[in-house]
Amino acid sequence: MKQLSLFIGVMLFSCLASAQNYDESKVGSYTLPKILESNNGSKINTVKDWESERRGEIISLFEEHVYGQMPKKFEQIDFKLKNENKRAMGGKAHLKEIEIKVTNNGESVLINLLLFIPLNLKKPAPAFVLINNRPHSNTSPTRETVSGFWPAEDVIAAGYAIAAFHVSDAAPDDKNTYQNGVLRLYPEQLKADNGMKAIGAWAWAASRVMDYFETDKDIDAKKVGIVGHSRGGKASLWAAAQDQRFAMCFTNNSGSTGAALSKRWFGETVAIINKSFPHWFNNNYKKFNDNEKELPVDQHMLIASIAPRPVYATNASEDLWADPTGTFLAMKEAEPVYALYQLKSRLPDNPPPLDTPFLKPPLGYHNRTGKHDLTPYDWKQFVSFANYYYQNPTKK
């Protein structure tokens, strides 16, 4: 009986240690890593210092401790147009369904890209590409199902191409089968404690989509924004940090190990996310379960590593799990790096009221009324943010 009581006590303590907190008064104090100080303690004062020293350090720290290595090389990549409709959406868009085949170490992976391009444009179209972590029906090529998660018609009407690929092509979102995708090309990653897992594989796949865009004359590959929701929003940040070809990043309700600060201990914690989704991040990240204070990075550093390119982050009022305040604070903490580039953030000093988007680059943000989701409201702000950036090149 004494042993049973001891077991129950240990289990209860373990659950409480990892329990979520929704009370700001319990966040307590925390210290963020210094974003403009190198590993050897030297100050980062210029763009040259940032680009030649600190940015690379930060990417390496995230690779080592959080997301895992990002393989850069492969033996071959091929693009195949599987289906095409030049009068899709009632004659408003050109549909292309492309198979991206990547080969390495005698293995191949297929990434299926869905792409709609506005008709009657006089020049290549800017584009948004979604890392889709919802059912395939949300990005239906037939448009028999029209989902607010991917309001393609609205984006086309705004003059942008819109694309999507599904996470399952790169890494099934399952702790038992995640390796049955991109990681078949890089088996050494599975053996390394700093090897990439699912989030890294999704970001890697996004870069292969960029490889394709650079070959498509209908797409302006210099104006491609990467979009992700929730776990996809974690991947969109990592993709933009790793691949500077993405013109901007949109991270929607991405929360823990996305856009929200980890050290705040609010909502989903490092321990909770690692225990619930052990296949998302590298093995080293588990060392920081209930030990965020020892984490040598935090998410403001990931956001800053995308500079000078714009980042837009979102939250939702019913999604405290994703820590809206922690997300806003991470964006604010990234401002000093943008300032190195003489780019002034327009974010307010404090978290804004609900449904009050800040749409002027380099850093944009809104917290909308509603639940954890990607909605037409969010997409409308993404388009407005991109419009401002592309139409006001002297005010970036």
C-alpha positions, 0 to 999 in steps of 0.5 A: 500500500505504501508503494502504491501511495508513493507511485501515485504521489510521484505521478501526481508530482510529474503531472503538476510539474508539466501542467499548463499555466494560464495565470500571468501572475504565475509566469514569474521572472525569466531571462532571455538569451542576449540576441545581440551578443555572440557566444564568445561575449562580443557585442553585435553592433552592425549588420555585418556582425550579425550576418557574419557571426551571430545569425549563424550561431543562432541557427546552429543553436536551434539545429543542435538543441531544438529542430535538428540539422537541416540537410542541404544536399541531395542527388537529384530533383525532378518536377513533373506536371501531373495535371493542369487546368488553364481555366480553373475557378470558373476561368479565374485561375490556372491550376497546376498540380506538380510532383516534386521528386527528390532522390538521395542515397538510393531513396526518393520522396514525392512532394505533391504541390497544388498551385493556383495562379491568377489569370491575365497577369502581365508579369509573374505572380507573387505567391503564398505557399501553405504547409498544410497540416489539416486534411487534404480536403482543405486544399481541394484542387477541384474546389468542390470543397472550399475551406476557410483554412485555405481561401484560394479564391480570395487570394487569387482575387487579390492578385496572388498565386496560392500553393500548398503541400501536405505534411504527410508527403514529407513526414507523416505526423505520427510518432511511429511513422514520421520517418517514412518520408524525407528521413528515408533520404537521410537515415543518419538523422535518425541516429543523431541526437541533433538529427531533424524529425518531422518539423525539420522535414516539413521545412525541408520540403518547403525549400524543395517547393522553392526549388520548383518556384524558381523554374516556373515562369508564372511565379515571381520566386523573389516574392514567395511567402511561407505560411503555416498554422499551429505545428505548420506555423512552427515549420514555417518559421524554421523554413524561413530561417533556414532558407532566405529565398522566402520573402516573408513568413506567416506563422499562425497560432504557432505557440510553443516552439513556434513564435511564443517565448518558451521561458515564460511558462504559460500555456503549452510548455517544452515538456508538454509538447515533447511528451505529446509530440516526441517526433517533432523536435530532435532528441536534445530538446528533451533535455529542457523538459521542465528546464527551460531556464537552461535553454540557450535559445528562445523564439525571439531569436528564431524570428530575428534570424529571418531579418531583414525579411518580414514576419507576421504572427497571429494569435486567437482569443480562445487559444491561450495554449499558444500564449498570445502575450508570449508571441507578441513579446517574442516579436518585440524582442526581435526588433533590435535585429531589424533595427540593425537594418534600419527597419523600424518596427511599427508594433505597439509597446504592449499587446494590442486589443483583439481584432486590431492588426498591425500590418506594416512590415517588418513585423506584423501581428494580430490577435483575433477573436475566435479559436485555434484555426486559420481563417479568412480573416487571417488570410486577409491580413496576410495579403494586406501585409504583403501588399504593403511590403511589395508596394512600398519598397522604400518603407520596408 
